[in-house]
Amino acid sequence: MNKLFTRRQFLRGSLAAMAGIALSGMFRFPYQAEAQSAQPAFDLDRRVFHLSNGMQMPILGLGTYTLMNRVAESSVLSALENGYRLIDTAAGYGNERGVGQGVQKSGVGRDEIFLTTKLWPTNVAMSDIDHRLELLEMDYIDLLLLHQPDGDYVSAYRTMEEAVRQGKVRALGLSNFTATQIEEILEMAEIPPVLLQVETHLRHQQKLTAQYLKGREIALEGWSPLGGRPNTPIFLTDETVQEIAGACGKTPAQVIIRWHLQSGRICIPGSSSADHIRENIDVFDFSLSEEEMERLNGMDRKEPFFPEMGPRDEDTLAVMQSLSMTD
């Protein structure tokens, strides 16, 4: 059984089971009831991404993939206590209730938190979005993504647009879509996606994807920024990463996260360890030199751990050429 199959089976299994069961003050975000168009911009100094609809999104957050409800609750609580304001979950993770309880117990104001969740597009109705809100114990979702380009994702996206109109969702995005599929959504969308979430790490840096998304005013957010739990040791023990970490007086994980941020990517490392959660956000008191960034950029092999998920360079390049995005 390969890793791609394992991840897909985990998500599908969680959805099936659910269907049967039917630093404090570091970030503040003035969310708008009606978001307005704006030029997207990554602001490392303020630690936010200015999305194309006018909203501000934290550039570093907590991912909760594989965390079950009780662990998700404690991890979210720890993250919010240590200054995180971006939390990422999904219907397929089966932990939205735990995430919501962690938010409630934190005492952090809802308007200070940016909450992302995802829907599986093969089964999307307004009742599914309402169920997300019920589990999270929230009145609205900041960013709602389509988790995979499966089924009738165009109809699913239309349902999500209606949820925005009804005030249940603030912004829409996509996860693991190719450039061709993104263009299909852009062609029909009345409320364009503001973000694409895809596998992004040192061996799979999504450079062409980033170029394409910039031209489409869509933010790039990397899942598994440290390689994902089974693969993280590959990067943390890498000689280049360790040398840079030693020179900076930081841990290998902190160097990798800082590299993501200096590259202009939103980053959501996941962890159930309070120590690692604290470690992963302690990345704003140093910077990587141009030479260090070049060394890390040079580690790109264009090798995803989940090769059947997300953009493919040949497809992205073809789309870019059709849009005259290339020289």
C-alpha positions in Angstrom: 0.0 0.0 0.0 1.6 3.3 -1.0 1.5 6.6 0.9 -1.0 8.2 -1.4 -3.5 5.4 -0.9 -3.0 5.6 2.8 -3.8 9.3 2.9 -6.8 9.1 0.6 -8.2 6.1 2.5 -7.8 7.9 5.8 -9.8 10.9 4.5 -12.5 8.8 2.8 -12.8 6.5 5.8 -13.2 9.4 8.2 -16.0 10.9 6.0 -17.8 7.6 5.8 -17.6 7.2 9.6 -18.9 10.7 10.2 -21.8 10.2 7.8 -22.8 7.2 9.8 -22.7 9.2 13.0 -24.3 12.2 11.4 1.2 34.0 21.8 -1.8 35.7 23.1 -2.6 38.9 21.2 0.2 38.4 18.6 -2.3 38.5 15.7 -5.5 40.5 15.3 -7.5 40.4 12.2 -10.2 43.0 11.3 -12.4 40.7 9.3 -14.9 42.3 7.0 -18.6 41.4 6.7 -18.2 42.0 3.0 -14.7 41.4 1.7 -13.4 43.7 -0.9 -11.1 43.1 -3.8 -7.4 43.8 -3.1 -4.0 43.1 -4.5 -2.6 39.9 -2.8 0.5 40.5 -0.8 2.7 38.4 1.6 3.7 40.6 4.6 6.4 38.8 6.6 6.8 41.8 9.0 3.2 41.8 10.0 3.0 38.0 9.7 -0.1 38.1 7.4 -1.1 37.4 3.9 -3.4 40.0 2.3 -5.8 37.8 0.3 -7.4 38.9 -3.0 -10.7 39.5 -1.3 -9.3 42.0 1.2 -9.0 39.6 4.2 -5.9 39.1 6.2 -4.7 35.6 6.9 -1.9 34.6 9.3 1.1 33.2 7.4 1.9 30.5 10.0 -0.6 28.1 11.6 -1.3 24.7 13.0 -2.2 21.8 10.9 -4.3 19.0 12.5 -4.2 16.1 10.0 -4.3 12.7 11.8 -5.1 14.3 15.2 -8.2 12.8 16.7 -10.7 15.0 18.7 -9.1 14.9 22.1 -5.6 15.4 20.8 -6.8 18.1 18.4 -8.4 20.0 21.2 -5.2 20.0 23.3 -3.0 20.9 20.3 -5.3 23.8 19.3 -5.4 25.0 22.9 -1.6 24.9 23.1 -1.2 26.6 19.7 -3.5 29.5 20.6 -1.8 29.9 24.0 1.5 30.2 22.2 0.4 32.8 19.7 -0.9 30.9 16.7 -4.0 32.4 15.1 -4.4 30.2 12.1 -5.9 26.7 12.6 -6.4 24.2 9.8 -8.8 21.2 9.9 -11.1 19.3 7.5 -14.3 17.3 7.5 -12.2 14.3 6.4 -9.9 14.6 9.5 -12.8 13.8 11.8 -11.6 16.3 14.4 -13.6 19.5 13.9 -15.4 19.0 17.2 -12.1 18.8 19.0 -10.7 21.8 17.1 -13.8 23.8 18.0 -13.5 22.9 21.7 -9.9 23.9 21.7 -10.9 27.3 20.4 -13.7 27.7 22.9 -11.4 26.8 25.9 -8.6 29.1 24.8 -10.5 32.3 25.6 -9.1 33.9 22.5 -11.7 36.0 20.7 -13.2 34.5 17.6 -12.4 37.6 15.6 -8.7 37.0 16.4 -8.7 33.4 14.9 -8.6 32.4 11.3 -10.2 29.0 10.9 -9.9 26.9 7.8 -11.8 23.7 7.1 -12.3 21.6 4.0 -15.2 19.7 2.3 -15.0 16.6 0.2 -16.6 17.6 -3.1 -18.4 14.3 -3.8 -21.0 15.1 -1.1 -21.6 18.9 -0.7 -24.9 20.4 0.3 -25.6 23.4 2.5 -26.4 21.0 5.3 -22.8 19.8 5.1 -21.5 23.3 5.7 -24.1 23.8 8.5 -22.8 20.6 10.1 -19.2 21.9 10.0 -20.4 25.0 11.9 -22.2 22.9 14.4 -19.2 20.7 15.1 -16.9 23.7 15.3 -19.4 25.6 17.5 -18.9 28.7 15.3 -21.1 31.1 13.5 -18.8 31.3 10.4 -15.8 29.7 8.8 -13.0 32.0 7.7 -11.8 29.9 4.8 -13.6 26.9 3.2 -11.7 24.7 0.8 -12.6 21.9 -1.6 -10.4 19.2 -0.3 -9.9 17.3 -3.6 -10.9 17.7 -7.3 -13.3 14.7 -7.0 -16.8 14.2 -8.2 -18.8 17.3 -9.4 -16.6 19.8 -7.8 -18.1 22.6 -9.9 -21.5 22.1 -8.3 -19.8 21.8 -4.9 -18.1 25.1 -5.4 -21.4 26.8 -6.3 -22.8 25.6 -3.0 -19.8 27.1 -1.2 -20.4 30.4 -3.0 -24.0 30.4 -1.6 -22.6 29.8 1.9 -20.5 33.0 1.4 -23.6 34.9 0.4 -25.4 33.7 3.5 -22.6 34.8 5.8 -21.6 31.3 6.8 -18.2 31.5 5.1 -15.8 34.4 4.6 -13.5 33.1 1.8 -13.2 30.1 -0.6 -10.2 28.1 -1.8 -9.1 24.8 -3.2 -6.8 22.0 -2.2 -4.8 19.6 -4.4 -6.3 21.0 -7.7 -4.3 21.2 -10.9 -3.9 24.4 -12.9 -6.4 23.1 -15.5 -8.9 22.4 -12.7 -8.4 25.8 -11.1 -9.1 27.4 -14.5 -12.3 25.5 -14.7 -13.3 26.9 -11.3 -12.2 30.4 -12.3 -14.3 30.2 -15.4 -17.6 29.6 -13.5 -16.8 31.3 -10.2 -18.7 34.4 -9.1 -16.6 34.4 -5.9 -13.0 33.4 -6.9 -10.8 31.2 -4.8 -8.3 33.1 -2.8 -5.9 30.2 -1.9 -4.6 26.8 -3.1 -3.4 24.4 -0.5 -0.9 21.8 -1.8 2.0 19.5 -0.7 5.0 21.8 -0.4 8.4 21.0 1.2 12.1 21.1 0.4 12.0 18.3 -2.1 8.8 19.5 -3.8 8.9 23.3 -3.7 6.1 24.1 -6.2 8.1 26.9 -7.9 6.1 26.8 -11.1 2.8 26.5 -9.2 3.7 29.6 -7.2 4.4 31.6 -10.4 1.1 30.5 -11.9 -0.9 31.3 -8.7 0.7 34.7 -8.4 -0.6 35.5 -11.9 -4.0 34.4 -10.8 -3.9 36.3 -7.5 -4.2 33.1 -5.5 -2.2 32.5 -2.3 -0.1 29.3 -1.9 -0.4 27.4 1.3 1.8 24.3 1.9 0.6 21.2 3.6 3.2 18.9 5.1 5.8 21.7 5.1 8.2 19.6 7.1 7.5 16.6 4.8 4.7 15.0 6.8 5.0 12.9 9.9 6.5 9.8 8.2 9.0 11.8 6.2 10.0 14.6 8.6 13.2 12.9 9.7 14.5 13.0 6.1 14.6 16.8 6.3 15.4 17.3 10.0 18.5 15.1 9.6 19.6 16.6 6.3 23.2 17.9 6.4 22.5 21.2 4.7 19.5 21.9 7.0 21.5 21.0 10.1 24.5 23.2 9.0 22.2 26.2 8.5 20.4 25.5 11.8 23.8 25.4 13.6 24.8 28.7 12.0 21.5 30.4 13.0 21.3 28.9 16.5 18.0 27.4 15.6 16.5 23.9 15.2 16.2 22.2 11.8 12.4 22.5 11.9 12.6 26.3 12.6 15.0 26.7 9.6 12.6 24.9 7.3 9.6 26.9 8.5 11.5 30.1 8.1 12.5 29.1 4.6 8.8 28.6 3.7 7.9 32.0 5.1 10.8 33.9 3.4 9.7 32.1 0.2 6.3 33.8 0.5 4.3 30.7 1.4 1.7 30.3 4.1 2.8 27.3 6.3 0.8 25.0 8.5 3.1 22.5 10.3 1.1 19.9 12.3 2.0 18.6 15.7 0.5 17.0 18.8 3.5 18.0 21.0 3.3 21.2 23.0 7.0 21.5 22.8 7.1 21.2 19.0 4.1 23.6 18.7 6.1 26.2 20.7 9.2 25.5 18.6 7.5 25.9 15.3 6.2 29.4 15.9 9.6 30.6 17.3 10.8 31.7 13.8 10.4 35.4 13.8 13.6 36.4 15.6 16.0 35.4 12.9 16.3 35.4 9.1 18.1 33.3 6.5 20.7 34.9 4.4 20.5 35.0 0.6 23.2 32.3 0.4 21.3 30.1 2.9 18.0 30.5 1.0 19.8 29.5 -2.2 21.2 26.3 -0.6 17.7 25.3 0.6 16.2 26.2 -2.8 18.7 23.9 -4.4 17.3 20.9 -2.5 14.2 20.9 -4.8 13.9 17.6 -6.6 10.3 18.1 -7.8 9.5 14.9 -5.9 6.1 14.9 -4.1 5.5 12.1 -1.5 1.9 12.0 -2.9 2.5 12.3 -6.7 -1.2 11.9 -7.7 -2.4 14.8 -5.6 -2.1 18.4 -6.7 -0.5 20.4 -9.6 1.8 18.9 -12.2 4.4 21.0 -13.9 3.6 20.0 -17.4 -0.1 20.9 -16.9 0.8 24.1 -15.1 3.2 25.2 -17.9 0.6 24.4 -20.6 -2.0 26.6 -18.8 0.5 29.4 -18.2 1.4 29.4 -21.9 -2.2 29.5 -22.9 -2.6 32.6 -20.6 0.7 34.2 -21.9 2.2 34.0 -18.4 5.5 32.7 -19.8 8.2 34.4 -21.8 
